[in-house]
Amino acid sequence: MKALGCLGLLGTITPLGPVYFLIMLFKGREMAWQNRTYASVEQYRSTMRVWNGWGVFCFTVLVLLVLALFMFSHIFSQIISQVVGGIFGDIFGGVTKVLE
């Protein structure tokens, strides 16, 4: 079960993120209790309160980012097409001038 901590890192940068999220959602507290020594039940509960707070914060930020992406997708697509078009236009424009 300790290997799932490493999967958490991979889950942030790969498609494994949703799978890891579901594993932690249903088994996270149990794994925390089994894989770490707590001085008391109160320390465990306190630790879980902190993790819950961070989880709610991260989930809220994620939802806000996704909403912003959908709300401003037309602006993002215009910016990306201008940047990518400018880069590839310079590259391919230079190639065609050399070939002429």
C-alpha positions in Angstrom: 0.0 0.0 0.0 2.9 2.4 0.5 3.5 2.4 -3.3 0.2 4.3 -3.7 2.0 7.4 -2.4 4.2 7.3 -5.5 1.2 6.8 -7.7 -0.2 10.0 -6.2 2.7 11.9 -7.8 2.2 10.1 -11.1 -1.5 10.7 -10.8 -1.0 14.5 -11.0 0.8 14.3 -14.4 -0.7 11.2 -16.0 -4.1 9.8 -16.8 -3.9 7.8 -13.5 -5.1 10.8 -11.6 -8.8 9.9 -11.6 -8.1 6.3 -10.6 -5.8 7.4 -7.7 -8.5 9.9 -6.6 -11.1 7.1 -6.3 -8.7 4.8 -4.4 -7.9 7.6 -2.0 -11.6 8.5 -1.7 -12.6 5.1 -0.6 -9.5 3.7 1.1 -7.4 6.7 2.1 -8.4 6.8 5.8 -7.9 3.1 6.2 -4.5 3.2 4.6 -3.5 6.2 6.7 -4.4 4.3 9.9 -2.6 1.1 8.8 0.6 2.7 7.4 1.4 5.3 10.0 1.8 5.1 13.8 -0.3 7.7 15.6 0.2 8.5 19.3 -3.6 8.6 19.8 -6.9 8.5 18.1 -7.2 12.2 18.6 -3.9 12.8 16.7 -5.2 10.6 13.8 -8.5 12.6 13.7 -6.6 15.9 13.8 -4.4 14.8 10.9 -7.4 13.7 8.9 -9.1 17.1 9.5 -6.0 18.8 8.0 -6.0 16.4 5.0 -9.7 17.0 4.5 -9.2 20.7 4.5 -6.5 20.5 1.9 -8.6 18.1 -0.1 -11.6 20.5 -0.2 -9.2 23.4 -1.1 -7.6 21.4 -4.0 -11.0 20.2 -5.3 -12.3 23.7 -5.2 -9.3 25.1 -7.1 -9.7 22.3 -9.7 -13.4 23.0 -10.2 -12.7 26.7 -10.6 -9.9 26.0 -13.1 -12.2 23.7 -15.2 -15.0 26.3 -15.1 -12.5 29.0 -16.2 -11.3 26.8 -19.0 -14.8 26.3 -20.3 -15.9 29.9 -19.8 -12.9 31.3 -21.6 -12.0 28.5 -24.0 -12.6 30.7 -27.0 -10.0 33.2 -25.7 -7.5 30.4 -24.9 -7.9 28.8 -28.3 -7.3 32.2 -30.0 -4.2 32.8 -28.0 -2.9 29.3 -28.6 -3.6 29.4 -32.3 -1.8 32.8 -32.6 1.2 31.5 -30.7 1.5 28.2 -32.5 0.6 29.8 -35.8 3.3 32.4 -35.3 5.9 29.8 -34.4 5.1 27.4 -37.2 4.6 30.3 -39.6 8.2 31.5 -38.8 9.6 27.9 -39.2 7.8 27.0 -42.4 8.1 30.5 -43.8 11.8 30.3 -43.4 11.9 26.9 -45.1 10.0 28.0 -48.1 12.3 31.0 -48.5 15.3 28.7 -48.4 13.8 26.4 -51.0 13.0 29.2 -53.4 
